């Protein structure tokens, strides 16, 4: 049996996937960008956490400035939204474009940096 017969090769329905991923990106482009979206995630450092009124914030350094971020803020150049903050890391959900042009969600994190004096 020839495995490359046209009836045996499954064609992915790229039109449906592309329209769904395009809608995700269009939604992201409609909102105003936040300051930390100008920096690559690799260049942002997590320095610590603060808890105020039962809400946890993280202190991060990007370039020469310090920022206070919370769950729901955006950071990094891949539409990364903060999903959780704990003492050791910031968890994010990013949108990454694959080689096929489709946008997919990827979980990533920013680890606490130990400051040496």
Secondary structure as UniProt FT lines:
FT   TURN            3..4
FT   TURN            6..8
FT   HELIX           14..30
FT   HELIX           35..38
FT   HELIX           41..43
FT   STRAND          45..52
FT   TURN            53..54
FT   STRAND          55..62
FT   TURN            63..64
FT   STRAND          65..69
FT   TURN            71..72
FT   STRAND          74..75
FT   TURN            76..79
FT   STRAND          80..85
FT   STRAND          89..97
FT   TURN            99..100
FT   STRAND          103..112
//
